[in-house]
Amino acid sequence: MPVYLDHAATSPIRPSVLERYTRTLAQIGNPASVHSFGQSSRQLLEEAREQIARNLDCDRNEVVFTSGGTESDNLAVKGLYWQRHAEDRNRTLIISSSAEHAAVLDSVNWLVSEQGAEAYFVAMDENGVLDLEDLERVLRERADQVALISLMWANNEIGVVHPIKKITELASNYEIPVHSDAIAALGHIPVNFKESGLSAMTITGHKLGSPVGVGALILSRKQKVTAVLHGGGQERNLRSGTPDAAAADAFALAVEEAVTEQATLAVSHAKLSARLIAGVKLCAPDVKVSSENVERLSNNVHFRFPGCLGDSLLFLMDLNGVSISTGSACAAGVSSPSHVVLSLGADADEAMGTMRITLGHNSTEADIDAFLEAFPKAHEGAKKAGLTRR
Ligand SMILES: Cc1ncc(COP(=O)(O)O)c(C=O)c1O
């Protein structure tokens, strides 16, 4: 049986979600139409909004449905920047980190290259832990120039968890809005919007077991944002386009199940991850486990194998029926070193020798058995490929 250990790239649709989605997909009606078909779609959409709000502890009208994480990150970063810059022309500085997902990083870099913004990337150590003193210093020195802060809740490649509450507390001294990409965190650690102090938070469905192509930006009612998409004015005028009520409904169910099972799943994932790490270390004593001794996601294990090509490992594991990843799916297919691993201070060779295993809602002991059985041969093979590259 093929084994899937790449849930951070995308997670299989949950059976309950699939069953519900296949029923609601047939529903007719634009949620904006006044006839009864439209009203039924509107009801489905609004109940989904309500269900997400209940599970993330936010207000129902703080849920802005989008097509997923990329769109939510773009809306948050560009929308907050444009809004804050329009209110005060001095606000050109964006504080972020060099280990953010490309949806944030490339939005920031685009604002820098095309819109006159300036970026400041908070310093971090070799484990990816952010230096909050550095953040505090830049805020102290340049608060009146800061448009926004965007720092992810947990890193999707190496699994390190960031202290979002502390970050928002620092920012609140200067009334600076903080956006966080919470995609990797949701379902794996507690995520509570109200408690977090965030102004905006990105989530997406397909990492939780919903269909691909639906997500949300949770946006505080108090926070104004300039829209990226213009048109019919749906979603508080922030995201024009006919909302996909069936997808929103499926997404809401996936969010509810992920949040409900989070604590239990974290315990079982921690056990599975520990077995995996112990097994790999036995066979490859020179392996490095990224961010091993800092707060990290229990469903994520990220290895660095000296002298080994991550692509070869991936290929050889796949030949043996085990699907893993070298890092972020968005960068996969292109053999370049991971920007996240490079940002930890690793050299390009080390950044090419990575393997990421991410567990999800249906991961089992049998998956780990299969991994540990396939790994020794794949590692041998990848080491040979690594050596011929030099
Ligand atoms: C942390 C993070 N942010 C953003 C995205 C993009 O989300 P989507 O695929 O829903 O556009 C991903 C997906 O890989 C991700 O892992």
The ligand as an SDF file (V2000), in Angstrom:
LIG
                    3D

 16 16  0  0  0  0  0  0  0  0999 V2000
    2.8090   28.1730    4.9560 C   0  0  0  0  0  0  0  0  0  0  0  0
    2.0960   28.2140    3.6520 C   0  0  0  0  0  0  0  0  0  0  0  0
    1.6160   29.3750    3.2040 N   0  0  0  0  0  0  0  0  0  0  0  0
    0.9610   29.4640    2.0330 C   0  0  0  0  0  0  0  0  0  0  0  0
    0.7500   28.3660    1.2420 C   0  0  0  0  0  0  0  0  0  0  0  0
   -0.0200   28.4980   -0.0350 C   0  0  0  0  0  0  0  0  0  0  0  0
   -1.3260   28.0050    0.1840 O   0  0  0  0  0  0  0  0  0  0  0  0
   -2.2640   27.5470   -1.0300 P   0  0  0  0  0  0  0  0  0  0  0  0
   -1.6520   26.3120   -1.6040 O   0  0  0  0  0  0  0  0  0  0  0  0
   -3.6060   27.2880   -0.3920 O   0  0  0  0  0  0  0  0  0  0  0  0
   -2.3230   28.6750   -1.9960 O   0  0  0  0  0  0  0  0  0  0  0  0
    1.2590   27.1170    1.6570 C   0  0  0  0  0  0  0  0  0  0  0  0
    1.1270   25.9260    0.7790 C   0  0  0  0  0  0  0  0  0  0  0  0
    2.1070   25.2860    0.4450 O   0  0  0  0  0  0  0  0  0  0  0  0
    1.9480   27.0370    2.8900 C   0  0  0  0  0  0  0  0  0  0  0  0
    2.4550   25.8890    3.3350 O   0  0  0  0  0  0  0  0  0  0  0  0
  1  2  1  0
  2  3  1  0
  2 15  2  0
  3  4  2  0
  4  5  1  0
  5  6  1  0
  5 12  2  0
  6  7  1  0
  7  8  1  0
  8  9  2  0
  8 10  1  0
  8 11  1  0
 12 13  1  0
 12 15  1  0
 13 14  2  0
 15 16  1  0
M  END
$$$$
